[in-house]
Structure formats: structure tokens, C-alpha cells
Amino acid sequence: MGDRLLFHLAIPITNIDQAMDFYAKALGCRVGRSNPGAIIFEFYGHQLVAHMTKIELQPQVGVYPRHFGMVFLDEQDWDMTLERAKKHHLTFRHQPRVRFPGMLTEHKTFFLEDPFYNLLEFKWYCHQEAIFSGTEITEIGDRPEA
């Protein structure tokens, strides 16, 4: 069933134009339907719906527990996304780096923050089997086990 599914995520925003600048112009997401209350983006082949809210949005203290993003299967795609983020002067919440070097779970990562404090992580694993395998490894992210 996995090849016949798309992931859907809804996020809060407070300004449609700023959402367009970040997701469409800077990240290159295709724009779908929109109205004054929401806009749909094709986020790397998945549906991202940005809903307007009047609630005052607050930044998270850290990147955990809530963030979303992409796991790239091709390192060049990760590199191109990184360069695009730099070119458009997007806000890096965490700078690009290699996490868990020398381990099965070694991967490149960076975090962006959109204008509404939504956090996005972009990763590329050196060993694709680590994306869902390696269950004997307990490291997930950069924080101690909860």
C-alpha cells in the first residue's frame, strides 16, 4: 500500500504571503488550492496544508518533540535543498552537520524554522537501511531518552 499513499500534514500559519515566500519561493514547493484561510503545498510529493490561525504562535524551546521534514534518498537532493535554503537566507534552527558518524545511523541533517515557528528537518542517511532498521540502536535524535 505504501506506493499508493501520500502523507498529509496540516500546520498553523498567520500570513498566506509569508507562507508562499517560504514554502513556494524558497523551498520550491508547488502551490495547490488556496483561499483566505488556507493554502496547499506539494511538499516533496506530499500534501502540506497551511491553515491560517489567529492564535499567537510561539517558538519551541528546542527542536523536540515537534518537527517534520524529509528524508532524502539521494545525497545530491539533500545538498541542493541545503544550498537553496542558504541562497534564500532561510532561518537555520540547527546548522548542517553529520550526526552519529561511523554508525549505521550516520546521517547529514539540518533544521529550518519557518516564519510561524514550524520546525523542519532535512536528512540524508549514509546507509538507507538505517531509515527503518537497526532496531538494536537506541540513539534517536540528540536528546537523552525520555
N, C-alpha and C positions, 0 to 999 in steps of 0.2 A: 504494500500500500504506500510506502514511503515515496516512491517516484511520482505518485499521483496526488500529492498533498502540497499545500503551501502553508507556511507559517503566517499567522496573523497576530499583530501586536498593536495595541492602542496606547498612545502616550498623551500626556497633557501638554498643551501649548497655550500661550496667551496672545500670540500675534501670528496671523497667517503669513504675512510678508516675511517675517524673520524665519519662520519655518521653511518657506520656499527658498530663502537665501542659503540656509544651512543644508537642507536635505537635497534640494534640486540643483542649485547653482554650485555649491561647494562639493558635496559628495557625489553629485551626478545622478541622483535618483530620478526616475521618470515620474511625472505627475499624472495622477489619475483624476477621478472625480473630486470636485470641491464645492463647497458652499461657504457661507459666512461662519459656519460653526465647526467645520472640519475639512481636512484635506487628506487624500490618499496618495501615498508614495509607493512606487515599486522599489523596495529596499533590497537590492541584490537578489531579485527574483521572488521576494516575499512581500506580503501586504503590511505596510505600516500606516496606521491611521492616526493622524494627529488631530485631537479634539480640543477645541477651544474651551477654556475654563476661566472663571472669574476668581477662582481660589488663588490666593497668593502662593506662588510656588517657591519652595525653599531648597537650597543646595543640600545634598547629603554631606555628612561629615567625611565619609570615605567612599570608596567605590563598592563596598559590600554593605548590605547584601544585594542591592538592586542595581542592575545594569543589563544591557543587552548588546548584541553586536553580531559579528560574523566570524566564522572560522573559515579561512581561505584554504583551498586545497592546492593552490598554486602560489608559490612564494612571490612570483612576479606580480600577482594581483594584490598581495599584501603591500609590496613595495610601492606599487602605483597608487594605492589608496593613501599610504603614508605621504607620498610626495604631493598628492592632491590636497591633503589636509594642510600640509605646510604652505603650499602655494596660496591657499585661501585664508591663511592665518587663523585657522580654527583653534579653539582653546583645548590644549592638551591637559587633561587631568593627570595623566601619567605619561611621561615621555617614552618613546620606543625603547625596548630593551629585550634581552633574552632571559627567559625565566626557566629555571631548573636545568641549567647547562649540563650536558653529559648524561642526562637521564632519558628514559623512554619518553617522558613528558616534556622534553625540551621544546620550547616554542618562542616565537617572537610575538610581542604584544605591545599595544599602546591603547590608551583610553582617551576619548574625546568627551567634552561636555557641550551639549547644545545650548542655545540661548535660554532654555527653560529648565536647565539643570538635569536633564536626562543624560545619563552616562552611557557611552557606547564603547565597547571593547572590540578590537580587531586583532585576530590571532592567525598565526600560521605555525603548524606543528611540523617539526623536522621528521617525525615518524607518524604517519597518518593513523596507524593502528592505535596510537595513544588517545585519539579523539574519544573513543568509546571503550577501549580496552585498558589493560594494565590495572586491573582491579586490585592487585596486591599493593599498588602505590597509593598512599593516603594523602599526598600533597594535592590540594586543590586550591588555587589562588595563593594569596600571600598573607593570609591571616592564620593564626593558630586555630586548631579545630575547636568548633563551638561546643 
